[in-house]
């Protein structure tokens, strides 16, 4: 079944209403959490900085969804763990690459 654009928009509005009733205005909470975590601001310069921040942002978003669900959203808890593992994997890999680059530079 091919949907018209107005039908897609209606579905999107329904998804928004459903999620918003479950999690509230989570994006506002996320902003407040980041302001509290980084009161002096946060400087992201490298691709690695942005990748790490991406995972942190998802973790914070899931954490605030969990709290907004009256600490009932098991899906959010699972996602926090998965995103944490992905962030750790990235950080370990990135750290290893930096060590290897430093070792290569030291050999030159």
N, C-alpha and C positions, 0 to 999 in steps of 0.2 A: 504494500500500500504506500503510495507516494503522498507525503504530507506537503501541504501548502505552507508558505512562510508563516502565515497567521496561526496555523495549527501548531507549528514548532514553537512559536512564541508563547502560546497558551500552555504547552507542556513545560516550557522553561519557567513560566510563572508558577505553575503548580509545584514544580521541584523547589523553587525558591520558598514558597509558602510552607511546604513540608519541612524543609531543612531549617528554615528560620524558626518555625514553631518548636523544633527539637533543640536547636543550639542557640537560639537568640541571635543578637547582633554580634556574632563572634569576632568579626573583624575589628570592632571597636575594642573589645577586650584584648585582642592580640596586640593592638597598638599600645595599650596601656602597659601590658606586660613588657614589651620591648623597651618602652620608655623607662620602666623601672629597672630592667636589666642593664641598660646602657644609658644612664643619666647624662653622661658626657658625650653621647653620640657613639657611632660606630663607623670606623673607617674600613671600607672594603676596597682593595686595590686590585688584587690578582684574581684570575679565574678561579683559583683554589679557594680564595676568600669567599667568593660568590657562591661556589658550590657548597661549601660548609654552611654558609648562611641559609641557603635554600633548605637544607635538611633541618637546620635549627628552626627555621620558620614553620616548617611542617610539623615538627615536634611541638612547638608552642601552640600552634593551631589545634592540634589534636588534644593537648593538655587542657586548653581552655574549653574545647568542646566537651571533654570529659567532665570538667567542673560544671559547665552549663547544663549538663544532663543529670545534675544532682548525683554525680559520681556513679552513674549507672551504665554508661556507654562502654561496653566491653570492646566493641569494635575500635573505639578510639584508643583504648589501652593497648590493644594488639598493634595498632598502627604506630604508636609511640615506640614500642619495642623494635618493630621492623625498621622504622626510620632511624632510630638510634644505632642499630646494627649497620645500616647502610652508611651512616655518617662515620662511624668508627672505621669501617672498611675503607672508606675514602681517605680519612685522615691517616690511617696506617700506610696505605698505598702511596699517598702524597708524600708523607714523611720519608718513606723508603726511597722514593724517586729523588727527593732532595739530597738524601745521604749519598746515593749513587752518583748524582751530579757533582757533589762536593768531592767525592773520592776521585772521580774522573778529572776534575779541575786540579786537584792536588797532584795528580800524576803528570800533568803538563808542565 
